[in-house]
Amino acid sequence: MAASNKRRRGWRKRLGALARFAGALAIVGGLYAGFAPSIYAQEAPEDTLSSQAVLGSDLYDTSCITCHGVNAEGVEGRGPSLIGVGSASVEFQVNTGRMPMAAQGPQAPATPPSFTRDEAEQLGAYIQELGGGPELPSDEVFEQLMENADVAYGGELYRMNCSSCHGYATGGGALSSGKHAPKLADSTAEELYQAMLTGPQNMPVFADNQLSPEEKADIAAFVNYINDDYDQGGIFTLGRFGPSTEAIAVFLVGISSLMVATLWIAGKS
């Protein structure tokens, strides 16, 4: 009888411990579910979106959702998450025709855009309100930045931070693994600013603590100036790759011409 009572008390202790453990797990799980931040984007109700973002949401659902997923969370093997990329990145990629991307490759090339600039702004507004991220200053602030831009200082900043990839005179250049730094001849000031702010593809991000908004505007003003300016002293740009192509041209054309002239004069004499 005593042994039987001991067994019952032992089972009761085990069951009590198991019940307390299960209760503790339930409490901890409930607290975690209630207070831990979600790793997934929550779908924004349309009544919380601006009118621009609502239009952008419609465009996203018809043109972007296949690759970037519901709520811009990304689809493995197709497209990355857009949470946190900001309107600046979206507008740059869409306005330069890099998105939508026709096929996977080492780098998305610039192509004629599939959306108007207004539609790109709507898409950007939707992604901005969905997940935040870098955005272009307001039109008034950006115009003021460009009006006060220092072209000469922008040239110094460009040569220090950009010329190693994009070339001495913005002509672009080759990178490794089939990638390249594109030429900047057709880039607008807004696109240049957005690229520095977001670092698309192989480009590093130049945050405001690295290049201030004023310095970004200086670089954009320099690039636009050098591309709008005519080429001093000749009719050929030589690809605007800088002193390397100029030296080759001098050697091949200049020195070769002198050698031919020297041989011709010697033959005549």
Backbone as numpy.savetxt, mean C-alpha at the origin, in Angstrom:
# Nx Ny Nz CAx CAy CAz Cx Cy Cz
-19.61 -52.55 55.96 -20.44 -51.34 55.96 -19.58 -50.09 55.96
-18.55 -50.09 56.81 -17.63 -48.94 56.88 -16.92 -48.72 55.56
-16.51 -49.84 54.93 -15.82 -49.73 53.63 -16.74 -49.15 52.58
-18.02 -49.55 52.63 -19.00 -49.03 51.66 -19.20 -47.53 51.84
-19.28 -47.06 53.09 -19.43 -45.62 53.35 -18.22 -44.84 52.85
-17.03 -45.41 53.03 -15.82 -44.74 52.55 -15.83 -44.58 51.03
-16.30 -45.67 50.36 -16.35 -45.60 48.89 -17.32 -44.51 48.43
-18.50 -44.44 49.15 -19.49 -43.41 48.77 -18.91 -42.00 48.97
-18.24 -41.80 50.12 -17.66 -40.48 50.38 -16.59 -40.15 49.33
-15.81 -41.16 48.92 -14.80 -40.94 47.89 -15.41 -40.51 46.56
-16.49 -41.20 46.18 -17.16 -40.83 44.92 -17.76 -39.43 45.01
-18.35 -39.11 46.20 -18.93 -37.78 46.34 -17.86 -36.70 46.22
-16.69 -36.95 46.79 -15.59 -35.97 46.69 -15.16 -35.78 45.24
-15.05 -36.93 44.53 -14.62 -36.83 43.13 -15.65 -36.07 42.30
-16.94 -36.42 42.50 -18.00 -35.74 41.75 -18.05 -34.25 42.10
-17.86 -33.93 43.37 -17.86 -32.52 43.78 -16.72 -31.75 43.15
-15.52 -32.37 43.13 -14.37 -31.71 42.51 -14.59 -31.51 41.01
-15.19 -32.54 40.36 -15.47 -32.43 38.93 -16.48 -31.33 38.65
-17.52 -31.23 39.52 -18.53 -30.19 39.34 -17.93 -28.81 39.52
-17.06 -28.65 40.55 -16.42 -27.35 40.77 -15.52 -26.97 39.61
-14.79 -27.98 39.06 -13.90 -27.72 37.92 -14.70 -27.28 36.69
-15.83 -28.00 36.43 -16.67 -27.65 35.29 -17.27 -26.26 35.46
-17.69 -25.93 36.70 -18.23 -24.60 36.95 -17.20 -23.51 36.73
-15.97 -23.77 37.19 -14.90 -22.78 36.99 -14.62 -22.57 35.51
-14.58 -23.68 34.74 -14.37 -23.55 33.30 -15.47 -22.74 32.65
-16.73 -22.98 33.05 -17.85 -22.25 32.47 -17.76 -20.76 32.77
-17.37 -20.42 34.01 -17.25 -19.01 34.39 -16.13 -18.33 33.60
-14.95 -18.99 33.53 -13.82 -18.41 32.79 -14.17 -18.25 31.31
-14.82 -19.28 30.73 -15.20 -19.20 29.32 -16.19 -18.07 29.07
-17.13 -17.89 29.99 -18.10 -16.81 29.83 -17.45 -15.45 29.91
-16.52 -15.28 30.88 -15.82 -14.01 31.00 -14.97 -13.72 29.77
-14.29 -14.76 29.24 -13.46 -14.56 28.05 -14.31 -14.15 26.85
-15.42 -14.85 26.67 -16.30 -14.54 25.54 -16.87 -13.14 25.65
-17.09 -12.68 26.89 -17.69 -11.37 27.06 -16.72 -10.22 26.94
-15.47 -10.43 27.35 -14.54 -9.31 27.44 -13.38 -9.37 26.45
-13.04 -10.53 25.95 -11.90 -10.63 25.02 -12.27 -10.00 23.69
-11.36 -9.22 23.07 -11.65 -8.63 21.77 -11.74 -9.70 20.70
-12.66 -9.51 19.79 -12.82 -10.47 18.69 -11.72 -10.29 17.67
-11.22 -11.39 17.12 -10.19 -11.30 16.09 -10.82 -11.15 14.71
-12.13 -11.16 14.63 -12.81 -11.03 13.36 -13.52 -9.70 13.29
-13.58 -9.17 12.09 -14.30 -7.92 11.89 -15.79 -8.16 12.03
-16.46 -7.26 12.69 -17.90 -7.35 12.83 -18.55 -6.61 11.67
-19.55 -7.22 11.08 -20.22 -6.58 9.96 -20.90 -5.31 10.45
-20.57 -4.20 9.79 -21.12 -2.92 10.22 -22.54 -2.77 9.70
-23.51 -2.54 10.58 -24.88 -2.31 10.11 -24.92 -1.08 9.22
-25.78 -1.12 8.21 -25.81 -0.02 7.26 -26.21 1.30 7.92
-27.00 1.23 9.01 -27.41 2.48 9.63 -26.28 3.15 10.41
-25.13 2.45 10.58 -23.97 3.07 11.23 -22.95 3.55 10.22
-23.13 3.27 8.94 -22.20 3.68 7.90 -22.63 5.02 7.30
-21.64 5.79 6.85 -21.95 7.01 6.13 -22.52 6.67 4.76
-23.09 7.65 4.09 -23.68 7.40 2.77 -22.62 6.94 1.78
-21.40 7.51 1.88 -20.30 7.09 1.02 -19.95 5.63 1.27
-19.88 5.25 2.54 -19.50 3.88 2.88 -20.57 2.88 2.47
-21.85 3.27 2.52 -22.92 2.37 2.08 -22.76 2.06 0.60
-22.47 3.10 -0.20 -22.23 2.88 -1.63 -21.00 2.00 -1.83
-19.97 2.24 -1.02 -18.76 1.42 -1.11 -19.02 -0.02 -0.73
-19.90 -0.25 0.24 -20.26 -1.61 0.64 -20.91 -2.36 -0.51
-21.79 -1.68 -1.25 -22.43 -2.31 -2.40 -21.40 -2.67 -3.47
-20.46 -1.75 -3.73 -19.40 -2.02 -4.71 -18.53 -3.19 -4.24
-18.22 -3.21 -2.97 -17.38 -4.28 -2.42 -18.06 -5.63 -2.60
-19.35 -5.70 -2.31 -20.08 -6.97 -2.39 -20.17 -7.50 -3.81
-20.10 -6.62 -4.80 -20.20 -7.06 -6.19 -18.85 -7.27 -6.86
-17.79 -6.63 -6.34 -16.51 -6.66 -7.06 -15.31 -7.17 -6.27
-15.41 -7.21 -4.95 -14.22 -7.51 -4.13 -14.37 -8.71 -3.21
-15.62 -9.06 -2.90 -15.87 -10.04 -1.84 -15.33 -11.43 -2.18
-15.24 -11.77 -3.47 -14.77 -13.11 -3.87 -13.35 -13.36 -3.38
-12.49 -12.36 -3.47 -11.10 -12.53 -3.06 -10.83 -12.09 -1.63
-11.49 -11.01 -1.21 -11.18 -10.44 0.10 -12.15 -10.86 1.19
-13.20 -11.61 0.83 -14.05 -12.23 1.83 -15.10 -11.32 2.44
-15.99 -11.96 3.19 -17.04 -11.24 3.90 -16.40 -10.33 4.95
-16.87 -9.10 5.02 -16.34 -8.12 5.98 -14.85 -7.86 5.80
-14.34 -8.10 4.57 -12.94 -7.79 4.23 -11.94 -8.54 5.10
-12.31 -9.75 5.55 -11.42 -10.53 6.41 -10.38 -11.33 5.62
-10.49 -11.33 4.27 -9.54 -12.05 3.45 -9.96 -13.49 3.19
-9.43 -14.05 2.12 -9.67 -15.45 1.75 -8.32 -16.08 1.48
-7.99 -17.14 2.19 -6.68 -17.77 2.04 -6.45 -18.23 0.61
-5.30 -17.84 0.06 -4.96 -18.22 -1.30 -5.54 -17.31 -2.36
-6.39 -16.37 -1.96 -7.00 -15.45 -2.94 -6.63 -14.00 -2.68
-6.93 -13.53 -1.49 -6.67 -12.13 -1.20 -6.52 -11.89 0.28
-5.71 -10.90 0.68 -5.46 -10.64 2.10 -6.63 -9.91 2.76
-6.60 -9.89 4.08 -7.56 -9.09 4.83 -7.32 -7.61 4.56
-8.39 -6.86 4.52 -8.30 -5.41 4.33 -8.56 -4.65 5.63
-8.71 -5.37 6.72 -8.94 -4.72 8.00 -7.68 -3.97 8.41
-7.79 -2.67 8.58 -6.66 -1.86 9.01 -5.83 -1.26 7.90
-6.12 -1.59 6.63 -5.29 -1.03 5.55 -5.64 0.43 5.29
-6.87 0.84 5.60 -7.25 2.23 5.46 -7.68 2.62 4.06
-8.34 3.76 3.98 -8.84 4.26 2.70 -7.70 4.65 1.76
-6.56 5.09 2.32 -5.45 5.50 1.47 -4.95 4.34 0.61
-4.84 3.16 1.20 -4.38 1.99 0.46 -5.39 1.58 -0.60
-6.67 1.57 -0.23 -7.72 1.16 -1.17 -7.76 2.10 -2.36
-7.75 3.40 -2.11 -7.83 4.36 -3.20 -6.61 4.27 -4.11
-5.43 4.07 -3.52 -4.23 3.94 -4.35 -4.32 2.72 -5.25
-4.65 1.57 -4.68 -4.69 0.33 -5.46 -5.75 0.39 -6.55
-6.90 0.96 -6.24 -8.01 0.99 -7.21 -7.77 2.05 -8.28
-7.32 3.24 -7.88 -7.12 4.32 -8.85 -5.98 4.04 -9.82
-5.00 3.24 -9.41 -3.89 2.90 -10.31 -4.16 1.62 -11.10
-5.33 1.02 -10.91 -5.69 -0.17 -11.66 -5.00 -1.44 -11.19
-4.32 -1.38 -10.05 -3.67 -2.59 -9.53 -4.70 -3.56 -8.94
-5.83 -3.02 -8.54 -6.95 -3.82 -8.08 -8.21 -3.37 -8.81
-9.08 -4.29 -9.19 -8.99 -5.73 -9.02 -7.84 -6.34 -9.84
-7.18 -7.32 -9.27 -6.04 -7.97 -9.91 -6.53 -9.10 -10.81
-6.12 -9.08 -12.07 -6.62 -10.06 -13.04 -6.12 -11.47 -12.73
-4.87 -11.59 -12.30 -4.29 -12.91 -12.02 -3.19 -12.76 -10.97
-2.97 -13.82 -10.20 -1.93 -13.79 -9.19 -0.56 -13.70 -9.86
0.33 -12.92 -9.27 1.67 -12.78 -9.80 2.58 -12.19 -8.75
3.87 -12.04 -9.07 4.80 -11.49 -8.08 4.48 -10.05 -7.71
3.80 -9.34 -8.61 3.50 -7.94 -8.36 2.31 -7.51 -9.21
1.42 -6.73 -8.63 0.27 -6.23 -9.39 0.70 -5.04 -10.23
0.58 -5.13 -11.55 1.00 -4.01 -12.40 -0.06 -2.92 -12.43
0.36 -1.70 -12.73 -0.59 -0.61 -12.93 -1.29 -0.80 -14.27
-2.61 -0.69 -14.27 -3.41 -0.85 -15.48 -4.48 0.24 -15.49
-5.19 0.40 -16.61 -6.31 1.35 -16.60 -7.32 0.97 -15.51
-7.74 1.92 -14.69 -8.63 1.59 -13.56 -9.99 1.09 -14.00
-10.56 0.19 -13.22 -11.89 -0.36 -13.49 -12.99 0.46 -12.83
-12.62 1.34 -11.90 -13.58 2.16 -11.18 -13.26 3.63 -11.38
-14.27 4.47 -11.25 -14.04 5.91 -11.27 -13.42 6.34 -9.95
-12.93 7.57 -9.90 -12.33 8.06 -8.66 -13.38 8.18 -7.56
-14.59 8.54 -7.93 -15.66 8.61 -6.92 -15.93 7.22 -6.34
-15.95 6.21 -7.19 -16.18 4.85 -6.71 -15.03 4.37 -5.83
-13.80 4.76 -6.20 -12.65 4.39 -5.37 -12.76 5.02 -3.99
-13.22 6.27 -3.93 -13.41 6.93 -2.64 -14.50 6.24 -1.82
-15.54 5.77 -2.49 -16.61 5.06 -1.79 -16.10 3.73 -1.21
-15.33 2.99 -2.01 -14.73 1.76 -1.49 -13.80 2.05 -0.31
-13.00 3.11 -0.47 -12.09 3.49 0.60 -12.83 3.88 1.88
-13.95 4.59 1.73 -14.74 4.99 2.90 -15.29 3.76 3.62
-15.73 2.76 2.86 -16.28 1.55 3.48 -15.20 0.81 4.27
-14.03 0.60 3.66 -12.95 -0.11 4.35 -12.45 0.70 5.55
-12.42 2.02 5.41 -11.98 2.87 6.52 -12.91 2.74 7.72
-14.21 2.77 7.46 -15.17 2.67 8.56 -15.27 1.25 9.10
-14.91 0.28 8.28 -14.97 -1.12 8.73 -13.80 -1.47 9.64
-12.59 -1.00 9.29 -11.42 -1.43 10.06 -10.39 -0.37 10.36
-10.62 0.88 9.91 -9.66 1.94 10.19 -8.39 1.79 9.38
-7.41 2.66 9.67 -6.13 2.62 8.97 -5.75 3.97 8.41
-4.63 4.04 7.67 -4.15 5.32 7.13 -5.14 5.91 6.13
-5.27 7.22 6.15 -6.12 7.90 5.19 -5.48 9.21 4.76
-5.81 9.64 3.55 -5.29 10.89 3.01 -5.87 12.06 3.81
-5.10 13.13 4.02 -5.68 14.31 4.68 -6.88 14.84 3.89
-7.69 15.64 4.53 -8.84 16.23 3.84 -8.38 17.04 2.64
-9.30 17.29 1.71 -8.95 18.02 0.48 -8.32 19.37 0.79
-8.88 20.08 1.76 -8.37 21.41 2.09 -6.95 21.33 2.65
-6.74 20.39 3.55 -5.41 20.24 4.15 -4.39 19.79 3.11
-4.79 18.86 2.23 -3.86 18.35 1.22 -3.49 19.45 0.23
-4.47 20.24 -0.19 -4.18 21.35 -1.11 -3.21 22.34 -0.47
-3.39 22.61 0.81 -2.49 23.52 1.51 -1.08 22.94 1.59
-0.98 21.63 1.84 0.33 20.99 1.88 1.05 21.13 0.54
0.33 20.91 -0.55 0.95 20.97 -1.87 1.30 22.41 -2.26
0.48 23.36 -1.85 0.77 24.77 -2.15 2.05 25.23 -1.45
2.28 24.72 -0.25 3.45 25.13 0.53 4.65 24.20 0.34
4.55 23.25 -0.58 5.61 22.26 -0.75 6.90 22.90 -1.26
8.02 22.38 -0.80 9.36 22.84 -1.19 9.93 21.82 -2.18
9.95 22.19 -3.46 10.39 21.27 -4.51 11.86 20.89 -4.34
12.70 21.87 -4.03 14.14 21.60 -3.89 14.41 20.63 -2.74
13.77 20.86 -1.61 13.96 19.95 -0.48 13.35 18.59 -0.78
12.24 18.59 -1.53 11.65 17.32 -1.95 12.61 16.51 -2.80
13.41 17.20 -3.63 14.42 16.50 -4.42 15.47 15.84 -3.55
15.90 16.54 -2.49 16.87 15.95 -1.56 16.29 14.71 -0.88
15.04 14.83 -0.44 14.39 13.69 0.22 14.20 12.53 -0.74
13.85 12.84 -1.99 13.67 11.78 -2.99 14.97 11.03 -3.22
16.06 11.76 -3.41 17.34 11.11 -3.67 17.80 10.27 -2.47
17.43 10.69 -1.28 17.83 9.98 -0.07 16.97 8.73 0.17
15.68 8.81 -0.13 14.75 7.74 0.27 14.17 6.92 -0.88
14.18 7.45 -2.10 13.42 6.82 -3.18 14.24 6.44 -4.40
15.33 7.18 -4.66 16.04 7.01 -5.93 16.69 5.64 -6.08
17.04 4.99 -4.97 17.70 3.69 -5.08 16.80 2.65 -5.75
15.49 2.81 -5.65 14.56 1.87 -6.30 13.91 2.47 -7.54
13.43 3.71 -7.42 12.66 4.31 -8.51 13.52 5.05 -9.53
14.83 5.08 -9.31 15.71 5.72 -10.27 15.95 7.19 -9.95
17.06 7.67 -10.42 17.48 9.05 -10.13 16.46 10.06 -10.62
15.81 9.76 -11.74 14.85 10.71 -12.33 13.47 10.08 -12.47
13.08 9.24 -11.54 11.73 8.64 -11.43 11.40 7.67 -12.54
12.42 7.12 -13.22 12.15 6.22 -14.33 11.86 4.79 -13.93
11.97 4.46 -12.64 11.72 3.09 -12.18 12.97 2.24 -12.25
12.87 1.01 -11.77 14.02 0.12 -11.78 13.64 -1.30 -11.43
14.50 -2.25 -11.78 14.24 -3.66 -11.54 14.59 -4.04 -10.10
13.80 -4.96 -9.55 14.07 -5.54 -8.23 14.24 -7.04 -8.39
14.37 -7.76 -7.31 14.57 -9.21 -7.37 13.25 -9.95 -7.53
13.33 -11.22 -7.91 12.19 -12.15 -7.98 11.08 -11.67 -8.92
11.47 -11.07 -10.02 10.48 -10.64 -11.01 9.71 -9.40 -10.63
10.16 -8.69 -9.62 9.47 -7.48 -9.18 10.20 -6.25 -9.69
9.53 -5.11 -9.60 10.15 -3.88 -10.07 9.56 -2.68 -9.33
10.34 -1.61 -9.29 9.84 -0.34 -8.78 9.31 0.44 -9.97
8.03 0.77 -10.01 7.45 1.38 -11.21 7.94 2.80 -11.45
7.88 3.22 -12.69 8.16 4.62 -12.99 7.04 5.48 -12.43
7.37 6.72 -12.13 6.43 7.60 -11.44 5.89 8.71 -12.34
6.13 8.59 -13.65 5.79 9.68 -14.56 4.30 10.00 -14.56
3.44 9.00 -14.43 2.00 9.23 -14.54 1.31 9.32 -13.18
2.06 9.35 -12.11 1.46 9.35 -10.77 1.02 10.75 -10.36
-0.16 10.84 -9.78 -0.64 12.12 -9.25 -0.04 12.36 -7.87
-0.18 13.58 -7.39 0.33 13.91 -6.06 -0.36 13.07 -4.99
-1.68 12.86 -5.16 -2.42 12.05 -4.19 -1.90 10.61 -4.16
-1.66 10.04 -5.34 -1.17 8.65 -5.40 0.22 8.52 -4.80
1.08 9.50 -5.04 2.42 9.47 -4.46 2.35 9.54 -2.94
1.51 10.42 -2.43 1.35 10.56 -0.98 0.79 9.27 -0.38
-0.22 8.70 -1.03 -0.82 7.45 -0.54 0.19 6.30 -0.54
1.02 6.25 -1.58 2.02 5.18 -1.65 3.02 5.28 -0.51
3.47 6.50 -0.21 4.41 6.68 0.90 3.74 6.34 2.24
2.46 6.65 2.34 1.73 6.45 3.60 1.44 4.98 3.87
1.23 4.19 2.80 0.77 2.81 2.98 1.79 1.75 2.59
2.80 2.10 1.77 3.80 1.11 1.38 3.24 -0.05 0.59
2.69 0.19 -0.60 2.10 -0.91 -1.37 3.15 -1.91 -1.85
2.78 -3.19 -1.81 3.59 -4.28 -2.35 5.00 -4.29 -1.77
6.03 -4.00 -2.59 7.42 -4.11 -2.12 7.94 -2.82 -1.49
7.13 -1.79 -1.49 7.59 -0.49 -1.01 7.47 -0.40 0.51
8.47 0.18 1.18 8.36 0.35 2.64 7.34 1.43 2.98
6.81 1.35 4.18 5.90 2.38 4.68 6.71 3.54 5.24
6.36 4.76 4.83 6.97 5.96 5.39 5.93 6.64 6.27
5.89 6.20 7.53 4.91 6.77 8.47 5.26 8.22 8.76
4.34 8.92 9.42 4.54 10.34 9.67 5.72 10.61 10.59
6.15 9.61 11.37 7.33 9.81 12.21 8.63 9.60 11.44
8.52 9.11 10.19 9.70 8.96 9.33 9.75 10.09 8.30
8.66 10.31 7.62 8.51 11.46 6.72 7.23 12.17 7.14
7.35 13.41 7.56 6.18 14.16 8.00 5.25 14.41 6.82
3.99 14.78 7.07 3.09 15.11 5.96 3.67 16.17 5.04
4.36 17.16 5.62 4.97 18.20 4.80 6.08 17.62 3.91
6.87 16.71 4.44 7.95 16.11 3.65 7.40 15.20 2.55
6.32 14.49 2.84 5.68 13.69 1.79 5.21 14.60 0.66
4.61 15.73 1.03 4.15 16.69 0.01 5.33 17.25 -0.77
6.46 17.49 -0.10 7.66 17.98 -0.80 8.12 16.98 -1.85
8.15 15.69 -1.50 8.57 14.66 -2.45 7.59 14.58 -3.62
6.29 14.61 -3.32 5.28 14.55 -4.39 5.42 15.74 -5.32
5.68 16.92 -4.77 5.85 18.12 -5.59 7.09 17.99 -6.48
8.17 17.43 -5.94 9.38 17.25 -6.75 9.14 16.28 -7.90
8.50 15.15 -7.61 8.24 14.16 -8.66 7.36 14.75 -9.76
6.32 15.48 -9.37 5.46 16.10 -10.37 6.22 17.15 -11.17
7.09 17.90 -10.50 7.86 18.93 -11.19 8.81 18.32 -12.22
9.53 17.29 -11.80 10.52 16.71 -12.71 9.86 16.02 -13.89
8.63 15.52 -13.70 7.93 14.87 -14.81 7.22 15.87 -15.72
6.88 17.04 -15.18 6.26 18.07 -16.01 7.30 18.90 -16.75
8.53 18.92 -16.24 9.58 19.74 -16.82 10.12 19.09 -18.09
10.53 19.92 -19.05 11.14 19.37 -20.25 12.58 18.97 -19.94
13.16 18.15 -20.82 14.52 17.67 -20.61 15.52 18.70 -21.12
16.32 19.20 -20.21 17.28 20.24 -20.57 18.36 19.69 -21.50
18.64 20.42 -22.54 19.81 20.14 -23.36 19.68 19.05 -24.39
18.49 18.58 -24.70 18.37 17.55 -25.72 16.95 17.09 -25.89
16.76 16.20 -26.87 15.41 15.72 -27.17 15.19 14.29 -26.68
16.24 13.63 -26.20 16.11 12.25 -25.74 16.21 12.19 -24.22
15.32 11.42 -23.60 15.32 11.32 -22.13 16.27 10.24 -21.64
16.68 9.32 -22.51 17.54 8.18 -22.13 16.92 7.37 -21.00
15.58 7.33 -21.00 14.89 6.57 -19.98 14.86 7.21 -18.62
15.53 8.35 -18.48 15.59 9.06 -17.20 16.10 8.16 -16.07
17.07 7.33 -16.39 17.64 6.46 -15.36 18.82 7.10 -14.65
19.23 8.30 -15.09 20.28 8.99 -14.39 21.65 8.84 -15.03
22.73 9.01 -14.25 24.08 9.08 -14.80 24.56 7.81 -15.47
24.02 6.65 -15.13 24.49 5.40 -15.75 24.22 5.41 -17.25
22.95 5.66 -17.63 22.63 5.67 -19.05 23.29 6.85 -19.76
23.45 7.96 -19.05 24.12 9.11 -19.67 25.58 8.78 -19.98
26.25 8.09 -19.07 27.65 7.72 -19.31 27.77 6.74 -20.47
26.84 5.77 -20.54 26.85 4.82 -21.64 26.62 5.53 -22.97
25.68 6.49 -22.97 25.39 7.23 -24.19 26.59 8.05 -24.64
27.27 8.68 -23.68 28.46 9.46 -24.01 29.53 8.56 -24.61
29.72 7.38 -24.02 30.76 6.48 -24.52 30.42 5.95 -25.90
29.18 5.43 -26.05 28.82 4.80 -27.32 28.69 5.81 -28.45
28.07 6.93 -28.16 27.83 7.92 -29.23 28.99 8.90 -29.34
29.35 9.51 -28.20 30.38 10.55 -28.26 31.75 10.02 -28.63
32.24 9.04 -27.87 33.59 8.51 -28.12 33.65 7.82 -29.48
32.59 7.07 -29.82 32.58 6.39 -31.13 32.62 7.40 -32.26
31.89 8.49 -32.11 31.89 9.53 -33.15 33.27 10.15 -33.29
33.94 10.40 -32.17 35.29 10.96 -32.23 36.27 10.01 -32.91
36.14 8.70 -32.61 37.02 7.72 -33.24 36.80 7.67 -34.75
35.53 7.69 -35.17 35.23 7.68 -36.61 35.79 8.93 -37.28
35.59 10.09 -36.61 36.09 11.34 -37.18 37.61 11.33 -37.28
38.27 10.78 -36.26 39.73 10.72 -36.27 40.24 9.83 -37.41
39.62 8.67 -37.59 40.02 7.77 -38.67 39.75 8.38 -40.03
38.64 9.10 -40.14 38.31 9.73 -41.43 39.32 10.81 -41.78
39.69 11.62 -40.78 40.66 12.69 -41.02 42.02 12.08 -41.36
42.40 11.01 -40.64 43.68 10.36 -40.92 43.70 9.77 -42.33
42.57 9.21 -42.75 42.50 8.65 -44.09 42.60 9.72 -45.17
42.02 10.87 -44.93 42.06 11.95 -45.90 43.45 12.55 -46.03
44.19 12.54 -44.91 45.52 13.13 -44.95 46.55 12.16 -45.52
